[in-house]
Each structure stands twice: as structure tokens, then as C-alpha cells.
């Protein structure tokens, strides 16, 4: 039995829930983090000492770090579906997962932290610069997708889940956006049309 701890509006939790639906795996979702608390309890800290979400338990095996969870799930359960068997194609796609964490996420986190503050406490310069840099980095992905249907090329993969989850969060936040990304939007439209993605939307509302 698979159990996932996390709050449904978390970008990183969304990745894992989406992946589980893609793989048609039954799971239990325990609300944790944010308004749900739980993550500072001794029981949770024994599973994830970082006091962060998501955390996944597969029978007696515990795992945290969302991208690692995605790779684990797809390698264990997705060999006949979304696992990329060609090692070169797989790593060409998965490098974008690490790029997302190292390049997109720091600025995205700054944007979200600023937006959580009351309007009169937000640092306009910090917020504007984070949006500017975030969009500059998105242009790299936009360029890649000009020549590729999905992150891996033709085939949907775990890399699309990882990056698609962040673009979905970016698409939802209400800030002044300076640029359009037509090829990302084409890719994103294909992602949100997937049945597995549609299954995670009610949990966010």
C-alpha cells in the first residue's frame, strides 16, 4: 500500500499525486503541512526529518524529495507506461528536472514568499526581479519545446510531470507577467488534457 503525506496545493505534492494517477496506482493521501500541520510531530519527523512535504511510504519503504519519489515510482511501477527505457533519452529529459530545481525554483520560491505577505509588506523590487529572472529562465524551456513535443521529445515522461507541476503553479498565481511562452502553452495544454492531471484538480479546489 502506498501512502503520501502532503497538502494538495503544494507544487511538489502535486507532482507525486499526478504521477500516481498516471501509473494507476491506488494510494492513501494524508493531509499534512501548511494548515494541516502534522509535519513537526515526532511521528512525521521520524519519516522525514526535514519537516517538509511530500513524504511517501511504499509498504515499509520511506522516501522524501519529490523528484526522487517520481523517479522511484516510475522505475518501479512504470516500466510498461511512462518509464523511458532508452537511457540517453531518459537522462536528456531528467536533466530538466534538476534544472527546474536549481534554476526555476529559487526565483519561484521568492515570488511565492513575497505574494504571501500583506500587500504593504511586499518588496516590489524583489518581487519584480524574481518574476523577471523566472521568465528569462522559462524562455530556455520555451526554446527547447519549439523542437520537442514533450520534454523527452515525442514521449510523455516523469520530466513533464516535474516541470508541468511548476508551470501549473506559475499559471495560477496572479502577478503581472511580462512575456508569453507559446510553445510552453502548447505543451501545458497537452498536459492538462491528460486524465491523470484532471484527477488532481478537485483536490486543489
Buried (B, 14 or more C-beta within 10 A) or exposed (E): EBBBBBBBBBBBBBBBBBBBBBBEBEBEBBBBBBEBEBBEEEEBEEBBEEBBBBBBBBEEEEBBBBBEBBBBBBEEBBEEEBBBEEEEBBEBBBEBBEBBBEBBBBBBEBBBBBEEEEEEEBEEEEBBBBBEBBBEBBEEBBEBBEEBBBBBBEBBBBBBBBBBBBBBBBEEEEBEBEEEBEBBBEBBEBBEEBEBBEBBEEBBE
